[in-house]
Amino acid sequence: MSKARRRKRRSRRVITDILLQATPVVILTSVGEMFAGSILGKMHERLDLIPGLIILVPAIMGLRGNIGAALGSRISASLHLGLVGKRFTFNKFNLNNIEAGFLLSLAVSIIIGLTARLACQIFGLPSIPLVNLLLIAILASAMASLVLIPFTVTLTYFAFNKHLDPDNIVAPIIGMIGDVVTVAVVFIAADVVLRLKIDNAWSLLLLPAVPMIIRRVPKRYRLPNILKQSIPILFLCTVFGVLAGIILHWQYEKFYLVPGLLILVPQIIAKAGSIGGIFGARFSSGLHLGYLRPYRMNNYVTKNFIGAMALAALIAPIVTLITKFGAELFNIPMIPFMPLLFINVFAILIITLMVFVLDYVTASLSYKIRIDPSNSVIPLVTSLGDIIGTVVLILAIAMFV
């Protein structure tokens, strides 16, 4: 077979692989997001009684993409390049990555709590005390990480050994599991913390934890580049997540009047994370494998774009059906089907277009300045996706409701 024919065949396979591997996974994730959204819909009165809690939801949900999907992307790229064996072992690489995931989750959860409280102060929004926000963020992140990090490692190796591209599968599945787990643990953590009735003076006891974590990470983690590249990005991602929460806080009356619209929050935000994660991982691996060059448009990028838009057009009506079914199943008030369809089609197509461009630009920039795209692209795009998803969702609701 000639070189030109092999290139053409590989190019055609890009779209086929995206649709055949990613579509069932994204549809499956929509079912999981339905349950996450239904929990939010059922807990809307609790959100109203605990001021500031909704601000934590997008930021902590973002951790599953910022840390879990980035972890999966690093392992996936290493498997593609043959840097690690096909079978999971407790080797130095895997142990270091797992340890880093837990430590980063703990460090970022403290930043989330502090940033959320500061944002409430700046924007004059009601909020529970600082120590309560901190403890809820820390406890929720710890519980979520205990589930998500082992699951991420297992799923990445499993997909690779089943001859599936982990780049097409890991990010959306981690997004789904992460959102269901996160939404549940946020409310569990809130109940636990509020029952303790701790006042703000106790927050001083948490301050020594920050330098302890910062000092501990470089000593025991043997891949300092990941940490040097991840911590500043995760801090920026936390700010984006809290801003998404602030937007939700401002527009909460719309969701309170029609609680079923809360089902769309994880659905739409997750689509930004899932689709952004898929193509962020694909571009990261593509740059490592030489399929594309930074800022260079080629057939590989074009085929990925066609696959992305086809994926969005395919899943939007399915997401609508799943969302409507979830509202009826859990007896949550919801808008009629047609406006709901228009909201989903508009939101998912716009989000896909925006996160695809972000994936390509951030992957190219990272690679150009010698930062591993696996450490930067997925966290940044999924976090920006939280804001994009929130803004686009609110815009779509304003247009069609």
SVG drawing of the C-alpha trace seen along z (x, -y; Angstrom):
<svg xmlns="http://www.w3.org/2000/svg" viewBox="-44 -43 56 50">
<polyline fill="none" stroke="black" stroke-width="0.4" points="0.0,0.0 1.4,-3.4 2.2,-6.1 -0.6,-8.4 -3.2,-5.6 -2.1,-4.8 -2.4,-8.4 -5.8,-8.7 -7.0,-5.5 -5.7,-6.7 -7.4,-10.1 -10.7,-8.4 -10.3,-6.3 -10.1,-9.5 -13.8,-10.4 -14.9,-6.7 -13.0,-6.2 -14.4,-9.4 -18.0,-8.5 -17.8,-4.7 -15.9,-5.0 -16.8,-8.4 -20.6,-8.5 -21.7,-5.5 -19.5,-6.8 -20.9,-10.4 -24.4,-9.0 -23.7,-6.8 -22.3,-9.8 -25.5,-11.7 -27.3,-9.0 -24.9,-9.6 -25.3,-13.3 -29.0,-12.9 -28.6,-11.4 -26.2,-14.1 -28.6,-16.8 -31.5,-15.1 -29.7,-15.2 -29.2,-18.9 -32.9,-19.3 -34.0,-17.3 -31.7,-19.3 -32.7,-22.8 -34.2,-23.6 -31.0,-22.6 -29.0,-24.8 -31.3,-27.7 -30.7,-27.0 -26.9,-26.8 -25.8,-30.1 -22.6,-29.8 -22.8,-26.0 -23.7,-26.2 -20.5,-28.1 -18.5,-25.1 -20.3,-22.7 -18.7,-23.7 -15.2,-24.1 -15.2,-20.7 -16.8,-19.1 -13.9,-20.6 -11.4,-18.6 -12.5,-15.4 -11.4,-16.8 -8.5,-18.9 -6.8,-16.0 -8.6,-12.8 -8.7,-13.3 -5.2,-14.9 -3.9,-11.8 -5.6,-9.6 -4.1,-11.6 -0.6,-11.3 -0.9,-7.5 -2.5,-7.2 0.3,-9.2 2.8,-7.0 1.1,-3.9 0.9,-5.1 4.6,-6.0 5.6,-2.6 7.1,-4.3 5.1,-2.0 4.0,1.6 0.5,2.6 -0.2,4.2 -0.6,2.1 2.0,2.6 2.9,0.6 5.9,-0.9 7.5,-4.3 5.6,-6.0 2.2,-4.8 2.7,-5.3 4.0,-8.9 1.0,-9.8 -1.5,-8.4 0.2,-10.1 0.3,-13.4 -3.4,-13.1 -4.4,-12.8 -2.0,-15.6 -3.1,-18.0 -6.8,-17.3 -6.2,-18.2 -4.2,-21.3 -6.7,-22.6 -9.7,-21.9 -8.2,-24.4 -7.8,-26.9 -11.4,-26.3 -12.8,-27.0 -10.7,-30.2 -11.5,-31.5 -15.3,-30.8 -15.5,-32.7 -13.4,-35.6 -15.7,-35.7 -18.7,-35.9 -17.2,-38.8 -16.2,-40.7 -19.6,-40.3 -21.6,-40.8 -23.2,-37.3 -24.5,-35.5 -22.3,-32.6 -21.8,-30.2 -18.6,-30.9 -15.2,-30.4 -14.3,-27.4 -17.5,-25.6 -16.7,-26.2 -13.2,-25.0 -14.1,-21.8 -16.9,-21.0 -14.5,-21.5 -11.7,-19.4 -14.0,-16.6 -15.9,-16.5 -12.6,-16.4 -11.1,-13.7 -14.1,-11.5 -14.3,-12.0 -10.6,-11.4 -10.8,-8.0 -13.2,-6.9 -12.0,-8.7 -8.2,-8.3 -8.1,-4.4 -11.0,-4.3 -9.1,-6.5 -5.9,-4.4 -7.9,-1.2 -10.1,-2.5 -7.0,-3.8 -5.2,-0.5 -8.4,1.4 -9.3,-0.6 -5.7,-0.4 -5.6,3.4 -9.0,3.7 -7.5,1.9 -9.6,-1.2 -8.0,-4.7 -8.1,-5.9 -8.2,-9.5 -11.7,-8.9 -13.0,-7.2 -11.4,-8.2 -12.2,-11.9 -16.0,-11.6 -16.4,-8.6 -14.3,-10.2 -16.5,-13.3 -19.7,-11.3 -18.6,-9.3 -16.9,-12.4 -20.0,-14.6 -22.3,-12.0 -19.9,-11.3 -19.1,-15.0 -22.6,-16.2 -23.4,-13.5 -20.3,-14.0 -20.8,-17.8 -24.2,-17.4 -22.8,-14.6 -19.9,-16.8 -22.2,-19.8 -24.4,-17.7 -21.4,-16.4 -19.7,-19.8 -22.8,-21.8 -23.7,-19.2 -20.3,-19.9 -21.3,-23.6 -17.8,-24.9 -17.3,-28.7 -14.8,-30.7 -12.1,-30.8 -11.4,-27.1 -10.4,-28.0 -7.0,-29.2 -6.2,-25.5 -6.4,-24.8 -3.8,-27.4 -0.8,-25.3 -2.1,-22.6 -1.3,-24.6 2.5,-24.9 2.6,-21.3 1.1,-20.1 3.3,-22.3 6.4,-21.1 5.4,-17.5 4.6,-17.3 8.1,-17.9 9.9,-15.6 7.9,-12.5 6.8,-13.1 9.5,-12.2 8.1,-14.0 8.5,-17.6 7.7,-18.9 4.1,-17.7 3.7,-19.5 5.4,-22.7 3.2,-22.7 0.0,-21.5 -0.3,-23.7 -0.4,-27.1 -2.8,-25.8 -5.0,-24.2 -5.1,-27.5 -6.2,-29.3 -8.8,-26.5 -10.1,-27.0 -10.7,-30.6 -12.6,-29.7 -14.7,-27.1 -15.6,-29.6 -16.6,-32.2 -18.9,-29.6 -20.4,-29.1 -20.8,-32.9 -22.7,-33.0 -25.0,-30.2 -25.5,-32.0 -26.6,-35.2 -29.0,-33.3 -30.3,-30.9 -33.8,-32.3 -34.4,-30.8 -33.4,-27.4 -35.4,-27.7 -38.6,-28.5 -38.1,-25.5 -36.0,-23.0 -35.8,-20.7 -33.4,-23.1 -30.9,-22.2 -30.6,-18.8 -29.1,-20.7 -26.3,-22.1 -24.2,-18.9 -25.4,-17.9 -24.2,-21.0 -21.1,-21.6 -20.2,-18.0 -20.5,-18.1 -17.9,-21.0 -15.6,-18.8 -16.2,-15.6 -15.8,-16.9 -13.0,-19.2 -11.3,-16.3 -11.6,-14.0 -10.0,-16.4 -7.6,-17.8 -6.3,-14.2 -6.3,-13.5 -4.3,-16.7 -1.9,-15.9 -1.2,-12.4 -1.2,-13.7 1.5,-16.2 3.6,-13.6 3.1,-11.1 3.8,-13.6 0.3,-13.6 0.2,-17.4 2.4,-20.4 1.7,-23.4 -0.6,-26.0 -0.4,-24.0 -3.8,-23.1 -3.6,-19.7 -5.9,-16.8 -5.8,-15.4 -7.1,-18.6 -9.8,-18.9 -11.0,-15.4 -11.1,-15.8 -13.2,-19.0 -15.7,-17.2 -15.8,-14.4 -16.4,-16.8 -19.3,-18.6 -20.8,-15.4 -20.6,-14.1 -22.3,-17.2 -25.1,-17.0 -25.7,-13.4 -25.8,-13.6 -27.8,-16.8 -31.3,-15.2 -30.3,-12.1 -29.3,-14.4 -32.7,-16.1 -34.6,-12.8 -32.5,-11.6 -33.0,-14.9 -36.7,-14.9 -36.9,-11.3 -34.9,-12.1 -37.2,-14.9 -40.3,-12.7 -38.7,-9.8 -37.8,-11.9 -41.0,-14.0 -39.1,-17.3 -40.9,-20.2 -39.5,-20.7 -40.1,-22.9 -41.8,-21.4 -39.8,-19.1 -39.3,-21.5 -37.8,-24.4 -35.6,-21.8 -34.4,-20.4 -33.6,-23.9 -31.6,-24.6 -29.6,-21.4 -28.9,-21.7 -27.8,-25.3 -25.7,-24.9 -23.9,-21.7 -23.1,-22.9 -21.7,-26.2 -19.8,-24.6 -18.3,-22.0 -17.1,-24.7 -15.5,-26.8 -13.8,-24.0 -12.4,-22.5 -10.7,-25.8 -9.5,-26.1 -8.1,-22.5 -6.2,-23.2 -4.8,-26.5 -3.8,-25.5 -2.3,-22.2 -0.2,-24.1 0.9,-26.7 1.8,-24.2 3.9,-22.1 5.6,-25.2 6.7,-26.4 7.7,-22.9 4.9,-22.2 3.4,-18.7 -0.1,-19.2 -1.3,-16.3 -0.7,-18.5 -2.2,-21.7 -4.8,-21.3 -7.5,-19.2 -7.5,-21.1 -7.6,-24.5 -10.2,-23.6 -12.5,-21.7 -12.3,-24.7 -12.9,-27.3 -15.6,-24.9 -17.3,-25.2 -17.7,-29.0 -18.5,-28.6 -21.1,-25.9 -22.7,-27.9 -22.8,-31.1 -24.1,-29.3 -26.7,-27.4 -28.0,-30.6 -28.1,-32.3 -29.9,-29.3 -32.5,-29.4 -33.0,-33.1 -33.5,-32.6 -35.8,-29.6 -37.7,-29.7"/>
</svg>
